[in-house]
């Protein structure tokens, strides 16, 4: 039985005047994680303008390898070294594609998730096929699709879909506005 990769998402608000120290500390944490078995990747998403909350993402092959890293002496020492750099950390653990779109109560509708994934996948797939299509054209369908998906899946999962969701964050997380009760509607004005 195979297990799904697990993603730990941590939100940290930088303490006043500690921006550059926090960036260096976050990079140190990413480097530290690379030495652990089961590590698949990590990233730091900078806050939007006017905000100071960074999103830090660590991805491991399964819950056991993430747990080993989380409770390791080196990670504990790293967290202690950075404890004065941030305020009120929040942690959220997810598996599968749910990690791209936030916590359960904060996820956009599925149709918006589908649009965000498609907007990431279409141009990358188009460019891949434009560049490598002539080389792969000699192959039969199965090896051609196998090579294409083997090349594109890591690019999509680790770079382009997170980029798409970050660029579309305002749209993905927007909620339709409803008129206040008793407020005149556009028809009554």
N, C-alpha and C positions, 0 to 999 in steps of 0.2 A: 504494500500500500504506500503510495507516495504522499508526501505532505506538501502543503503550499508554502511558498516563501512567506516570511513574516516581516512586516515593516514596522519599525518604531518611529513614530513622529513625535518630536519634542518641540514645544514652543517656548522660547525664552525671550523675555524683554530685557534689552540692554540697560544696565544701570547708567545713570547720568555720567557723561564724560568718559565712559569706558568702551566706546564703540570699537576702536582699533585693538584694544586688549581682548575683547570678546571675539573678534574675527580671528585673531591669532590662536586663541584658545579653541575655537571651533575647528580650525584646520588641524590642530594637534589631535583633537578627538577623532577626526576622520582618519588621520594617519594611524592612530592607535588601533582603530577597528580593523584596518587592513591586515593586521598580524593575526587575527583570530580565524580559526577554521569556520567555514560556513558563511563567511562574509561575502555578500554579493555586491555591495555598493553603498554609497552614502552621498548626501548632498546638503547644501545649505541654501535656503531660499531667503534672499534679502527681503526686508519689509517693503511694502509700497511707500511712496512718498507720504510723509506726515505720520508714519507709524514707526515703532521701534521693536516690533516683535518678529524675531527670526524664526523660521521653521527649519528644523534639523531632522533629516531623515536617515535612518540606518536600516539596511535590508539584509536579512540573513536567510539561509536556506530553509530553516524551520525554527519552531519555538524553542527547541533544546539548545541550538547553537546561539540564538539570541539570548537566552537565559544565561548561558555560560559567560557570554560577553558582559551582560548587564551586571552580573555579580562577581566579576573578576576584580582582583586587587588593583590592577592597573587602571581600570575604568573608575573605580572608587577614588583612587588617588587623583585622577584627572578631574573628576567632579569636585573634589575638595579644593583643588587648586583654583577652580573657576567659580567657586561659590559666591564671591563678592562681585562678579561681573554681570549678574543678571538678577531680575526680580521675578518672583512667582512663576516657576516653571510648570508647564503642563505637559503630560505625556499621554499618548494615545497609541495603541497597538492595533494594527490591521493586517489582514492577509488578503491576497488577491487584488483585483483592481479597485476595491473600495478605498484603498490608500490614496489614490489619485484625487479623490473628490471629497475628502474630509470625513468627519465623524458622522455617525448614522443620522442624527437629527439635523445635521447641517448640509447633507448632500443635496445637490441640485436634482431636478427631475431626470429620469433616465434618458429622455429624449435630448436634453441638454448635454448629458454625459456622452451620448452617442455622437452628437454634433462635434464636441470637443475632440473626441478620438478621431473622427473622420477628418476633421480639419488638420490634424497632425499627420494622419496616415496618408491621405491622398497625395500631397505634394512630395513627400519622401518616397512613396511608392512610384510616382511618376518619374522622378529624377533617377531612381534606381533602375527602372526599366529603360529609360532613355539611355543611360550610360552602359548598363550591362546587358540589356535586351539582345543586342546583336551577338554578344558572346554566348549567351545562354540559349539562343534560338536553335542551335544545333541539337540541344538536348531534348529528350522526350518530356512530356508534361510533368510526371512525378519528380524527376531530379530537378527540373527547372523550378518548380514550386518549392521543393525542399530547400534548395540553395537560397532562393529569394526570401522565404520566411525565416530561415536560419540567420540570414544577414540582417533583415529588417526588424525582427522581434526585439533583440537587445537594444537597438537604436531607439525603437519606439518606447520601450518600457523604461529605459534609464534616461532618455534625453527628451525626445520629441513630445510624448504625451504629458510629462510633467511641465514642459515648456508651454504647451498649449493650454493646460489648465491654469497655469500661472498668468499667462497673457489674457485669458478669458475669465479670470476670477470674478471681476465685477459683474459680468453678464451671467456667469454660472450661478452666482450667489444672490442675484437680484430677486426680489419678490415683487409681484405686481402691486401697484398702489391701488388702494380702494378708497373711494370718497368717504369722508367722515359722515357719520349719521347726522342728518339735519342740515348738511352742507348742500347748497344748491348744485344740482348737476349741470352739465354743459347744456342739456336740453332746456332747462328752466331758466337760463340766464338770458 
